[in-house]
Amino acid sequence: NKKERAPQETPRETWLRTVGLGAGLVLAAFLLWSSLGTEDGVTEVLAHRGEVLAGRFIEVPCSEDYDGHRRFEGCTPRKCGRGVTDIVITREEAQRIRSIAEKGFSLGGSDGGASILDLHSGALSVGKHFVNLYRYFGDKIQNIFSEEDFQLYRGVRQKVQLTIAKAFGISVSSLYLTKPTFFSRMNSSEARTAHDEYWHAHVDKVTYGSFDYTSLLYLSDYLEDFGGGRFVFMEEGANKTVEPRAGRVSFFTSGSENLHRVEKVHWGTRYAITIAFTCNPDHSIEDPAFT
């Protein structure tokens, strides 16, 4: 009896099998990419990391959130919206501002994924708590920060304030810096306290009644310094995302028309600074001073 042999594939059958396997892998990769690209329902990118935007502004209807607060004619939002620009703060300025944050965070930092540094109030995340860095570290602060650091900080704040005033057609003198204005450092560490859970959707005007206009200056690059961590404006059926880029300024009116959240950071470290403005001078704060 002859030994049975498995039938040999013809060249055409081999080619068809290879093409079929390749098509299957491409389809699987596409489905994976689609699922990642639509995380949290994000269907539109408002600002890509690779773009350099002179200015992009989208007007949206104002919410009723401002009606429950004292109105300041010529400042309280009647024109609402959101904008992004990459030409107000240079990447070199962003790097210098980030170095201020890094020096401050070198004194502490959260045990969880989100650390806060507020140069105005002195609040600094340390472990699971906050300390006042000016009181806690005393004279050591003089060796951490410099007068040049605080001058740069004030200059950046002024540029952002002017950008917001121009975008919304209001007088720059009617805007006041308000609290909390702070640096944030986010990473993929597991949350240890509620303060580490930065990814929940919220409305700034509801969370902080003094806020009328919110801005964020990004100090690191999406997909180069960190993964995840995109800023998401939440809208029914069509969330819109801003991909952080060092030097990029994102700004918006603070009411429910701009419900938003930040995606969880999956790897790396995301740095930014939130700079908030109010129309009510009673809620204003001064720039931090080096003393």
CORPE-V392280 format. One record per pair of residues at least 12 apart in sequence whose C-alpha atoms are under 6 Angstrom apart, sorted by the first residue. I is the first residue (numbers start at 1). J is the second residue. D is the distance in Angstrom with one decimal. If there is no record, write none. Layout:
BEGIN
I,J,D ; I,J,D
END
This chain:
BEGIN
42,239,4.7 ; 42,240,5.8 ; 43,238,5.5 ; 43,239,5.9 ; 44,240,4.9 ; 45,240,5.5 ; 45,241,4.9 ; 46,240,5.8 ; 46,241,5.5 ; 46,242,5.5 ; 47,242,4.9 ; 47,243,6.0 ; 48,243,5.4 ; 49,243,5.2 ; 49,245,5.5 ; 52,86,5.7 ; 53,85,5.2 ; 53,86,5.1 ; 54,85,5.5 ; 54,86,6.0 ; 54,87,5.7 ; 55,84,5.8 ; 55,85,4.5 ; 56,83,5.4 ; 56,84,5.3 ; 57,82,5.8 ; 57,83,4.2 ; 58,81,5.5 ; 58,82,5.5 ; 59,80,5.8 ; 59,81,4.1 ; 60,80,5.5 ; 60,81,4.8 ; 62,80,5.2 ; 62,257,5.9 ; 63,256,5.7 ; 63,257,5.4 ; 65,255,5.7 ; 75,170,5.9 ; 75,279,5.8 ; 80,253,5.7 ; 81,252,5.7 ; 81,253,6.0 ; 82,251,5.7 ; 82,252,4.1 ; 83,250,5.8 ; 83,251,5.3 ; 84,249,5.7 ; 84,250,4.5 ; 85,248,5.9 ; 85,249,5.4 ; 86,248,4.6 ; 89,247,5.2 ; 90,247,5.5 ; 91,246,5.7 ; 91,247,4.8 ; 94,219,5.5 ; 94,246,6.0 ; 94,247,5.0 ; 98,219,5.8 ; 108,126,4.7 ; 109,125,4.9 ; 109,126,4.8 ; 110,125,5.1 ; 110,126,5.2 ; 110,127,4.6 ; 111,127,4.7 ; 112,189,5.4 ; 112,190,5.4 ; 112,191,4.4 ; 112,192,4.9 ; 112,196,5.7 ; 113,186,5.4 ; 113,187,4.9 ; 113,188,5.7 ; 113,189,4.4 ; 113,190,5.9 ; 113,191,5.5 ; 113,196,5.5 ; 114,185,5.7 ; 114,186,4.6 ; 114,196,4.7 ; 115,184,5.7 ; 115,185,5.1 ; 116,183,5.8 ; 116,184,4.9 ; 117,182,5.6 ; 117,183,5.0 ; 118,182,4.4 ; 120,288,5.0 ; 122,134,5.9 ; 147,290,5.6 ; 175,278,5.8 ; 175,279,5.3 ; 176,277,5.3 ; 176,278,5.2 ; 176,284,5.3 ; 177,276,6.0 ; 177,277,4.5 ; 177,284,5.4 ; 177,285,5.7 ; 178,276,5.6 ; 178,277,5.2 ; 178,278,5.9 ; 178,284,4.8 ; 178,285,5.3 ; 181,274,5.4 ; 181,275,4.9 ; 181,276,5.8 ; 182,273,5.6 ; 182,274,5.4 ; 183,272,5.8 ; 183,273,4.2 ; 184,271,5.8 ; 184,272,5.4 ; 184,273,6.0 ; 185,270,5.7 ; 185,271,4.8 ; 186,269,5.6 ; 186,270,5.1 ; 187,265,5.5 ; 187,268,6.0 ; 187,269,4.8 ; 188,265,5.2 ; 188,266,5.2 ; 188,267,5.6 ; 199,261,5.6 ; 199,262,4.9 ; 199,263,5.6 ; 199,264,5.9 ; 200,261,5.8 ; 201,260,5.3 ; 201,261,4.5 ; 202,259,5.8 ; 202,260,5.8 ; 203,256,5.5 ; 203,259,5.1 ; 204,254,5.2 ; 205,254,5.2 ; 205,255,5.1 ; 210,278,5.8 ; 211,277,5.9 ; 211,278,5.2 ; 212,253,6.0 ; 212,254,5.1 ; 212,278,5.0 ; 213,252,5.8 ; 213,253,4.5 ; 213,254,5.1 ; 213,277,5.2 ; 214,251,5.6 ; 214,252,5.5 ; 214,254,5.8 ; 214,276,4.7 ; 215,250,5.6 ; 215,251,4.1 ; 215,274,5.8 ; 215,275,5.2 ; 216,249,5.6 ; 216,250,5.2 ; 216,273,5.6 ; 216,274,4.6 ; 217,248,5.8 ; 217,249,4.6 ; 217,272,5.6 ; 217,273,5.3 ; 218,244,5.8 ; 218,245,5.9 ; 218,246,5.1 ; 218,247,5.7 ; 218,248,5.5 ; 218,272,4.4 ; 219,246,4.3 ; 219,271,5.1 ; 219,272,5.1 ; 220,245,5.8 ; 220,246,4.6 ; 220,270,6.0 ; 220,271,5.6 ; 221,244,5.6 ; 221,245,4.4 ; 221,246,5.5 ; 222,244,5.3 ; 225,268,5.7 ; 226,267,5.3 ; 226,268,4.1 ; 226,269,5.4 ; 227,265,5.8 ; 227,266,5.3 ; 227,267,5.2 ; 228,263,5.8 ; 228,264,5.8 ; 228,265,4.5 ; 228,266,5.3 ; 229,262,5.7 ; 229,263,4.5 ; 229,264,5.3 ; 229,265,4.6 ; 230,243,5.2 ; 230,262,5.7 ; 230,263,5.4 ; 231,262,4.7 ; 232,260,5.5 ; 232,261,5.4 ; 232,262,5.9 ; 233,259,6.0 ; 233,260,4.4 ; 234,259,5.6 ; 234,260,5.3
END
